[in-house]
Amino acid sequence: GLLLSTVGGGVALMGLARVLSRGLAGGPAIGALVASTVAGSFVGAGTSNVAITGSITIPGMKRAGYTPAQAGAVEAIASNASSITPPILGAVAFVMMNILKINYLEVIAMSILPATLWFLAVGFYIYAHANRHRGVIKPLNTEQVGDERMLSANLYMRSALLLAVPLMVIIYLVMQGYTVRMGGLGAFVVTIPLALILRVETRWSVWSDGLRKAAFNASAVTLVLVIGAIVADVITLT
Protein backbone atom coordinates (compact mmCIF):
# COMPACT_ATOMS: atom_id res chain seq x y z
CA GLY A 1 0.00 0.00 0.00
CA LEU A 2 2.75 2.46 0.90
CA LEU A 3 4.64 1.50 -2.24
CA LEU A 4 1.59 2.22 -4.41
CA SER A 5 1.08 5.62 -2.80
CA THR A 6 4.79 6.41 -3.09
CA VAL A 7 4.98 5.78 -6.83
CA GLY A 8 1.83 7.81 -7.61
CA GLY A 9 -1.29 5.73 -6.92
CA GLY A 10 -2.69 8.45 -4.66
CA VAL A 11 -3.18 10.87 -7.57
CA ALA A 12 -6.00 8.74 -9.03
CA LEU A 13 -7.55 8.37 -5.57
CA MET A 14 -7.87 12.09 -5.04
CA GLY A 15 -9.13 12.66 -8.58
CA LEU A 16 -11.90 10.10 -8.03
CA ALA A 17 -12.80 11.68 -4.69
CA ARG A 18 -13.07 15.14 -6.22
CA VAL A 19 -15.29 13.98 -9.09
CA LEU A 20 -17.69 11.97 -6.89
CA SER A 21 -18.03 14.66 -4.22
CA ARG A 22 -18.35 17.77 -6.37
CA GLY A 23 -21.52 19.73 -5.62
CA LEU A 24 -22.57 17.50 -2.70
CA ALA A 25 -23.27 18.87 0.77
CA GLY A 26 -20.09 18.37 2.75
CA GLY A 27 -18.24 17.81 -0.54
CA PRO A 28 -14.61 17.80 0.62
CA ALA A 29 -15.50 15.53 3.57
CA ILE A 30 -17.34 13.16 1.21
CA GLY A 31 -14.23 13.33 -0.98
CA ALA A 32 -12.10 12.38 2.02
CA LEU A 33 -14.42 9.45 2.72
CA VAL A 34 -14.21 8.21 -0.89
CA ALA A 35 -10.43 8.58 -0.98
CA SER A 36 -10.03 6.78 2.36
CA THR A 37 -12.37 3.99 1.25
CA VAL A 38 -10.40 3.31 -1.92
CA ALA A 39 -7.03 3.69 -0.16
CA GLY A 40 -8.25 1.40 2.62
CA SER A 41 -8.85 -1.35 0.08
CA PHE A 42 -5.10 -1.71 -0.49
CA VAL A 43 -3.49 -0.25 2.64
CA GLY A 44 -4.94 -2.26 5.53
CA ALA A 45 -3.85 0.23 8.22
CA GLY A 46 -5.53 3.44 9.38
CA THR A 47 -2.33 5.36 10.03
CA SER A 48 -0.98 4.60 6.55
CA ASN A 49 -4.32 5.61 5.04
CA VAL A 50 -4.19 8.98 6.79
CA ALA A 51 -0.61 9.46 5.58
CA ILE A 52 -1.66 8.79 1.97
CA THR A 53 -4.87 10.84 1.78
CA GLY A 54 -4.83 13.24 4.74
CA SER A 55 -2.26 15.68 3.39
CA ILE A 56 -4.70 16.60 0.62
CA THR A 57 -8.16 15.98 2.12
CA ILE A 58 -7.64 17.79 5.44
CA PRO A 59 -6.59 21.15 3.86
CA GLY A 60 -9.50 20.79 1.40
CA MET A 61 -12.00 20.34 4.24
CA LYS A 62 -10.57 23.32 6.13
CA ARG A 63 -10.95 25.53 3.05
CA ALA A 64 -14.60 24.43 2.81
CA GLY A 65 -15.38 25.60 6.34
CA TYR A 66 -14.57 22.65 8.58
CA THR A 67 -12.52 23.40 11.69
CA PRO A 68 -9.09 21.72 11.90
CA ALA A 69 -10.44 19.37 14.59
CA GLN A 70 -13.45 18.39 12.44
CA ALA A 71 -11.30 17.85 9.34
CA GLY A 72 -8.84 15.69 11.27
CA ALA A 73 -11.67 13.70 12.88
CA VAL A 74 -13.39 12.97 9.55
CA GLU A 75 -10.13 11.82 7.97
CA ALA A 76 -9.24 9.67 10.98
CA ILE A 77 -12.62 7.95 11.26
CA ALA A 78 -12.82 7.37 7.49
CA SER A 79 -9.31 5.90 7.40
CA ASN A 80 -9.66 3.64 10.43
CA ALA A 81 -11.85 1.18 8.53
CA SER A 82 -8.80 0.15 6.47
CA SER A 83 -8.26 -3.02 8.49
CA ILE A 84 -11.74 -4.33 7.56
CA THR A 85 -11.88 -3.03 3.98
CA PRO A 86 -11.43 -5.79 1.37
CA PRO A 87 -9.50 -7.08 -0.46
CA ILE A 88 -6.19 -6.45 1.37
CA LEU A 89 -7.41 -6.05 4.99
CA GLY A 90 -5.19 -5.64 8.05
CA ALA A 91 -2.80 -7.97 9.84
CA VAL A 92 -5.66 -9.40 11.94
CA ALA A 93 -7.15 -10.99 8.81
CA PHE A 94 -4.04 -13.14 8.38
CA VAL A 95 -4.07 -14.11 12.05
CA MET A 96 -7.73 -15.16 11.61
CA MET A 97 -6.73 -17.34 8.66
CA ASN A 98 -4.07 -19.11 10.70
CA ILE A 99 -6.17 -19.65 13.83
CA LEU A 100 -9.51 -20.49 12.17
CA LYS A 101 -7.93 -22.41 9.27
CA ILE A 102 -10.12 -20.70 6.69
CA ASN A 103 -9.49 -19.39 3.19
CA TYR A 104 -8.50 -15.76 2.67
CA LEU A 105 -11.47 -15.27 0.32
CA GLU A 106 -13.80 -16.24 3.18
CA VAL A 107 -12.29 -13.50 5.33
CA ILE A 108 -12.77 -11.02 2.47
CA ALA A 109 -16.42 -12.04 2.09
CA MET A 110 -17.05 -11.63 5.82
CA SER A 111 -15.53 -8.14 5.81
CA ILE A 112 -17.73 -6.66 3.06
CA LEU A 113 -20.82 -6.02 5.22
CA PRO A 114 -19.11 -4.39 8.25
CA ALA A 115 -16.93 -2.24 5.98
CA THR A 116 -19.99 -1.10 4.00
CA LEU A 117 -21.90 -0.25 7.19
CA TRP A 118 -18.90 1.69 8.53
CA PHE A 119 -18.55 3.89 5.45
CA LEU A 120 -22.31 4.42 5.13
CA ALA A 121 -22.48 5.54 8.77
CA VAL A 122 -19.64 8.03 8.26
CA GLY A 123 -21.22 9.26 5.01
CA PHE A 124 -24.61 9.84 6.63
CA TYR A 125 -22.98 11.76 9.46
CA ILE A 126 -21.03 13.98 7.03
CA TYR A 127 -24.16 14.67 4.96
CA ALA A 128 -26.29 15.47 8.03
CA HIS A 129 -23.58 17.69 9.53
CA ALA A 130 -23.17 19.63 6.27
CA ASN A 131 -26.93 20.19 5.94
CA ARG A 132 -27.15 21.37 9.54
CA HIS A 133 -24.31 23.86 8.94
CA ARG A 134 -25.27 24.79 5.39
CA GLY A 135 -24.14 28.38 5.75
CA VAL A 136 -20.70 27.37 7.02
CA ILE A 137 -19.80 24.22 5.04
CA LYS A 138 -19.36 24.87 1.32
CA PRO A 139 -19.79 22.15 -1.37
CA LEU A 140 -16.74 21.36 -3.50
CA ASN A 141 -17.01 23.12 -6.83
CA THR A 142 -14.13 23.82 -9.20
CA GLU A 143 -11.58 24.91 -6.59
CA GLN A 144 -8.20 23.26 -6.75
CA VAL A 145 -7.60 20.59 -4.16
CA GLY A 146 -4.00 19.40 -4.13
CA ASP A 147 -1.22 20.45 -6.47
CA GLU A 148 -1.29 21.48 -10.11
CA ARG A 149 -0.08 18.08 -11.34
CA MET A 150 -3.54 16.67 -10.57
CA LEU A 151 -5.11 18.62 -13.46
CA SER A 152 -3.68 16.30 -16.13
CA ALA A 153 -6.12 13.65 -17.43
CA ASN A 154 -3.16 11.65 -18.72
CA LEU A 155 -1.64 11.65 -15.24
CA TYR A 156 -4.91 10.43 -13.75
CA MET A 157 -5.06 7.52 -16.20
CA ARG A 158 -1.48 6.47 -15.52
CA SER A 159 -2.07 6.66 -11.79
CA ALA A 160 -5.27 4.60 -12.09
CA LEU A 161 -3.37 1.88 -13.98
CA LEU A 162 -0.67 1.92 -11.34
CA LEU A 163 -3.34 1.43 -8.68
CA ALA A 164 -5.51 -1.18 -10.41
CA VAL A 165 -3.00 -3.60 -11.94
CA PRO A 166 -1.20 -4.70 -8.70
CA LEU A 167 -4.55 -5.16 -6.91
CA MET A 168 -5.84 -7.27 -9.80
CA VAL A 169 -2.67 -9.38 -9.64
CA ILE A 170 -3.18 -10.07 -5.92
CA ILE A 171 -6.86 -10.99 -6.33
CA TYR A 172 -6.16 -13.17 -9.40
CA LEU A 173 -3.33 -15.12 -7.76
CA VAL A 174 -5.32 -15.70 -4.55
CA MET A 175 -8.35 -16.89 -6.54
CA GLN A 176 -6.08 -19.27 -8.46
CA GLY A 177 -5.15 -20.93 -5.18
CA TYR A 178 -1.82 -19.24 -4.47
CA THR A 179 -1.09 -17.96 -0.96
CA VAL A 180 -1.60 -14.31 -0.07
CA ARG A 181 2.17 -14.11 0.37
CA MET A 182 2.64 -15.08 -3.28
CA GLY A 183 -0.07 -12.60 -4.28
CA GLY A 184 1.78 -9.81 -2.46
CA LEU A 185 5.06 -10.83 -4.07
CA GLY A 186 3.43 -10.85 -7.51
CA ALA A 187 2.04 -7.37 -6.94
CA PHE A 188 5.43 -6.10 -5.79
CA VAL A 189 7.16 -7.56 -8.85
CA VAL A 190 4.59 -5.90 -11.13
CA THR A 191 4.49 -2.53 -9.35
CA ILE A 192 8.17 -1.58 -9.63
CA PRO A 193 8.57 -1.89 -13.44
CA LEU A 194 5.07 -0.47 -13.98
CA ALA A 195 5.98 2.59 -11.90
CA LEU A 196 9.18 3.07 -13.89
CA ILE A 197 7.26 2.85 -17.17
CA LEU A 198 4.30 5.08 -16.22
CA ARG A 199 6.46 7.64 -14.35
CA VAL A 200 3.67 9.18 -12.26
CA GLU A 201 6.08 10.09 -9.46
CA THR A 202 9.56 10.98 -10.68
CA ARG A 203 11.17 12.47 -7.54
CA TRP A 204 13.81 10.15 -6.10
CA SER A 205 13.45 11.70 -2.62
CA VAL A 206 9.79 10.59 -2.52
CA TRP A 207 10.70 7.07 -3.72
CA SER A 208 13.46 6.76 -1.13
CA ASP A 209 11.25 7.91 1.73
CA GLY A 210 8.36 5.66 0.64
CA LEU A 211 10.53 2.55 0.31
CA ARG A 212 11.97 3.17 3.77
CA LYS A 213 8.49 3.53 5.29
CA ALA A 214 7.28 0.42 3.45
CA ALA A 215 10.16 -1.60 4.91
CA PHE A 216 9.40 -0.39 8.44
CA ASN A 217 5.67 -1.16 8.06
CA ALA A 218 6.37 -4.61 6.62
CA SER A 219 8.66 -5.34 9.56
CA ALA A 220 5.95 -4.30 12.02
CA VAL A 221 3.32 -6.50 10.33
CA THR A 222 5.77 -9.42 10.24
CA LEU A 223 6.36 -9.07 13.98
CA VAL A 224 2.59 -9.13 14.64
CA LEU A 225 2.15 -12.24 12.49
CA VAL A 226 5.04 -14.06 14.19
CA ILE A 227 3.61 -13.31 17.64
CA GLY A 228 0.15 -14.37 16.43
CA ALA A 229 1.55 -17.64 15.08
CA ILE A 230 3.31 -18.38 18.39
CA VAL A 231 0.12 -17.71 20.35
CA ALA A 232 -1.94 -19.86 17.96
CA ASP A 233 0.56 -22.75 18.19
CA VAL A 234 0.66 -22.57 21.99
CA ILE A 235 -3.15 -22.69 22.13
CA THR A 236 -3.25 -25.61 19.67
CA LEU A 237 -0.54 -27.68 21.40
CA THR A 238 -1.88 -27.17 24.93
MOPE-V494587 format. One record per residue. N is the residue number from 0. RES is the residue in one small letter. PHI is phi in whole degrees, 0 to 359 (999 if undefined). PSI is psi in radians with two decimals (NA if undefined). Layout:
BEGIN
n:N res:RES phi:PHI psi:PSI
n:N res:RES phi:PHI psi:PSI
END
This chain:
BEGIN
n:0 res:g phi:999 psi:-0.80
n:1 res:l phi:293 psi:-0.61
n:2 res:l phi:296 psi:-0.77
n:3 res:l phi:298 psi:-0.73
n:4 res:s phi:291 psi:-0.59
n:5 res:t phi:295 psi:-0.75
n:6 res:v phi:273 psi:0.05
n:7 res:g phi:120 psi:0.12
n:8 res:g phi:295 psi:-0.46
n:9 res:g phi:292 psi:-0.39
n:10 res:v phi:298 psi:-0.79
n:11 res:a phi:294 psi:-0.64
n:12 res:l phi:302 psi:-0.87
n:13 res:m phi:290 psi:-0.58
n:14 res:g phi:297 psi:-0.77
n:15 res:l phi:298 psi:-0.76
n:16 res:a phi:299 psi:-0.74
n:17 res:r phi:294 psi:-0.72
n:18 res:v phi:294 psi:-0.79
n:19 res:l phi:288 psi:-0.42
n:20 res:s phi:257 psi:-0.07
n:21 res:r phi:296 psi:2.24
n:22 res:g phi:86 psi:-0.19
n:23 res:l phi:278 psi:2.64
n:24 res:a phi:298 psi:2.30
n:25 res:g phi:73 psi:0.44
n:26 res:g phi:319 psi:-1.02
n:27 res:p phi:299 psi:-0.59
n:28 res:a phi:289 psi:-0.67
n:29 res:i phi:296 psi:-0.68
n:30 res:g phi:299 psi:-0.72
n:31 res:a phi:297 psi:-0.69
n:32 res:l phi:295 psi:-0.79
n:33 res:v phi:297 psi:-0.81
n:34 res:a phi:298 psi:-0.75
n:35 res:s phi:291 psi:-0.59
n:36 res:t phi:296 psi:-0.86
n:37 res:v phi:293 psi:-0.76
n:38 res:a phi:297 psi:-0.66
n:39 res:g phi:298 psi:-0.43
n:40 res:s phi:290 psi:-0.32
n:41 res:f phi:234 psi:-0.03
n:42 res:v phi:265 psi:-0.94
n:43 res:g phi:83 psi:0.06
n:44 res:a phi:215 psi:2.30
n:45 res:g phi:298 psi:-0.72
n:46 res:t phi:295 psi:-0.70
n:47 res:s phi:293 psi:-0.66
n:48 res:n phi:298 psi:-0.79
n:49 res:v phi:299 psi:-0.71
n:50 res:a phi:296 psi:-0.60
n:51 res:i phi:284 psi:-0.83
n:52 res:t phi:259 psi:-0.50
n:53 res:g phi:298 psi:-0.58
n:54 res:s phi:295 psi:-0.34
n:55 res:i phi:255 psi:-0.75
n:56 res:t phi:288 psi:-0.67
n:57 res:i phi:295 psi:-0.84
n:58 res:p phi:300 psi:-0.64
n:59 res:g phi:297 psi:-0.73
n:60 res:m phi:294 psi:-0.69
n:61 res:k phi:295 psi:-0.67
n:62 res:r phi:294 psi:-0.47
n:63 res:a phi:276 psi:-0.08
n:64 res:g phi:118 psi:-0.08
n:65 res:y phi:285 psi:2.53
n:66 res:t phi:288 psi:2.79
n:67 res:p phi:305 psi:-0.68
n:68 res:a phi:294 psi:-0.73
n:69 res:q phi:294 psi:-0.76
n:70 res:a phi:298 psi:-0.78
n:71 res:g phi:295 psi:-0.66
n:72 res:a phi:293 psi:-0.76
n:73 res:v phi:299 psi:-0.80
n:74 res:e phi:297 psi:-0.74
n:75 res:a phi:295 psi:-0.80
n:76 res:i phi:289 psi:-0.58
n:77 res:a phi:289 psi:-0.61
n:78 res:s phi:280 psi:-0.45
n:79 res:n phi:288 psi:-0.12
n:80 res:a phi:277 psi:0.02
n:81 res:s phi:306 psi:-0.67
n:82 res:s phi:291 psi:-0.27
n:83 res:i phi:243 psi:0.22
n:84 res:t phi:264 psi:2.01
n:85 res:p phi:289 psi:2.75
n:86 res:p phi:263 psi:-0.20
n:87 res:i phi:279 psi:-0.80
n:88 res:l phi:65 psi:3.09
n:89 res:g phi:264 psi:-3.09
n:90 res:a phi:300 psi:-0.55
n:91 res:v phi:301 psi:-0.59
n:92 res:a phi:300 psi:-0.66
n:93 res:f phi:284 psi:-0.55
n:94 res:v phi:294 psi:-0.72
n:95 res:m phi:301 psi:-0.75
n:96 res:m phi:301 psi:-0.79
n:97 res:n phi:293 psi:-0.75
n:98 res:i phi:284 psi:-0.78
n:99 res:l phi:275 psi:-0.21
n:100 res:k phi:58 psi:0.85
n:101 res:i phi:241 psi:2.90
n:102 res:n phi:283 psi:2.59
n:103 res:y phi:301 psi:-0.63
n:104 res:l phi:296 psi:-0.54
n:105 res:e phi:294 psi:-0.70
n:106 res:v phi:295 psi:-0.72
n:107 res:i phi:300 psi:-0.82
n:108 res:a phi:299 psi:-0.70
n:109 res:m phi:290 psi:-0.39
n:110 res:s phi:273 psi:-0.25
n:111 res:i phi:298 psi:-0.85
n:112 res:l phi:295 psi:-0.91
n:113 res:p phi:298 psi:-0.63
n:114 res:a phi:295 psi:-0.75
n:115 res:t phi:298 psi:-0.79
n:116 res:l phi:298 psi:-0.69
n:117 res:w phi:301 psi:-0.92
n:118 res:f phi:291 psi:-0.60
n:119 res:l phi:296 psi:-0.74
n:120 res:a phi:299 psi:-0.79
n:121 res:v phi:296 psi:-0.73
n:122 res:g phi:297 psi:-0.75
n:123 res:f phi:297 psi:-0.70
n:124 res:y phi:297 psi:-0.82
n:125 res:i phi:301 psi:-0.80
n:126 res:y phi:297 psi:-0.79
n:127 res:a phi:295 psi:-0.72
n:128 res:h phi:296 psi:-0.73
n:129 res:a phi:293 psi:-0.69
n:130 res:n phi:291 psi:-0.59
n:131 res:r phi:289 psi:-0.53
n:132 res:h phi:244 psi:0.84
n:133 res:r phi:301 psi:-0.59
n:134 res:g phi:282 psi:-0.24
n:135 res:v phi:256 psi:-0.80
n:136 res:i phi:274 psi:2.16
n:137 res:k phi:258 psi:2.39
n:138 res:p phi:296 psi:2.75
n:139 res:l phi:279 psi:2.13
n:140 res:n phi:252 psi:-1.98
n:141 res:t phi:253 psi:0.19
n:142 res:e phi:295 psi:2.64
n:143 res:q phi:282 psi:2.22
n:144 res:v phi:242 psi:1.98
n:145 res:g phi:102 psi:-2.83
n:146 res:d phi:264 psi:3.04
n:147 res:e phi:293 psi:-0.39
n:148 res:r phi:298 psi:-0.40
n:149 res:m phi:282 psi:0.00
n:150 res:l phi:277 psi:-0.26
n:151 res:s phi:277 psi:2.09
n:152 res:a phi:297 psi:-0.64
n:153 res:n phi:297 psi:-0.67
n:154 res:l phi:293 psi:-0.69
n:155 res:y phi:301 psi:-0.80
n:156 res:m phi:296 psi:-0.77
n:157 res:r phi:296 psi:-0.69
n:158 res:s phi:294 psi:-0.70
n:159 res:a phi:298 psi:-0.72
n:160 res:l phi:297 psi:-0.75
n:161 res:l phi:298 psi:-0.54
n:162 res:l phi:278 psi:-0.75
n:163 res:a phi:282 psi:-0.74
n:164 res:v phi:298 psi:-0.87
n:165 res:p phi:299 psi:-0.66
n:166 res:l phi:296 psi:-0.71
n:167 res:m phi:295 psi:-0.64
n:168 res:v phi:297 psi:-0.79
n:169 res:i phi:299 psi:-0.87
n:170 res:i phi:297 psi:-0.74
n:171 res:y phi:297 psi:-0.83
n:172 res:l phi:296 psi:-0.70
n:173 res:v phi:295 psi:-0.73
n:174 res:m phi:292 psi:-0.41
n:175 res:q phi:277 psi:-0.02
n:176 res:g phi:101 psi:0.02
n:177 res:y phi:283 psi:2.80
n:178 res:t phi:287 psi:2.81
n:179 res:v phi:297 psi:-0.56
n:180 res:r phi:299 psi:-0.74
n:181 res:m phi:291 psi:-0.62
n:182 res:g phi:298 psi:-0.76
n:183 res:g phi:297 psi:-0.71
n:184 res:l phi:296 psi:-0.74
n:185 res:g phi:299 psi:-0.72
n:186 res:a phi:295 psi:-0.70
n:187 res:f phi:297 psi:-0.78
n:188 res:v phi:298 psi:-0.62
n:189 res:v phi:282 psi:-0.65
n:190 res:t phi:295 psi:-0.77
n:191 res:i phi:299 psi:-0.96
n:192 res:p phi:295 psi:-0.59
n:193 res:l phi:296 psi:-0.71
n:194 res:a phi:295 psi:-0.66
n:195 res:l phi:291 psi:-0.55
n:196 res:i phi:283 psi:-0.80
n:197 res:l phi:282 psi:-0.49
n:198 res:r phi:51 psi:0.92
n:199 res:v phi:285 psi:-0.81
n:200 res:e phi:248 psi:2.10
n:201 res:t phi:247 psi:-0.01
n:202 res:r phi:275 psi:2.11
n:203 res:w phi:296 psi:-0.58
n:204 res:s phi:298 psi:-0.65
n:205 res:v phi:291 psi:-0.76
n:206 res:w phi:301 psi:-0.83
n:207 res:s phi:299 psi:-0.80
n:208 res:d phi:295 psi:-0.73
n:209 res:g phi:295 psi:-0.73
n:210 res:l phi:295 psi:-0.66
n:211 res:r phi:295 psi:-0.78
n:212 res:k phi:295 psi:-0.68
n:213 res:a phi:298 psi:-0.70
n:214 res:a phi:295 psi:-0.74
n:215 res:f phi:297 psi:-0.78
n:216 res:n phi:295 psi:-0.72
n:217 res:a phi:297 psi:-0.66
n:218 res:s phi:296 psi:-0.71
n:219 res:a phi:295 psi:-0.76
n:220 res:v phi:296 psi:-0.71
n:221 res:t phi:300 psi:-0.74
n:222 res:l phi:298 psi:-0.75
n:223 res:v phi:299 psi:-0.77
n:224 res:l phi:294 psi:-0.69
n:225 res:v phi:297 psi:-0.80
n:226 res:i phi:297 psi:-0.74
n:227 res:g phi:299 psi:-0.71
n:228 res:a phi:295 psi:-0.70
n:229 res:i phi:297 psi:-0.80
n:230 res:v phi:299 psi:-0.80
n:231 res:a phi:299 psi:-0.74
n:232 res:d phi:294 psi:-0.70
n:233 res:v phi:298 psi:-0.78
n:234 res:i phi:298 psi:-0.77
n:235 res:t phi:296 psi:-0.78
n:236 res:l phi:282 psi:-0.34
n:237 res:t phi:254 psi:NA
END
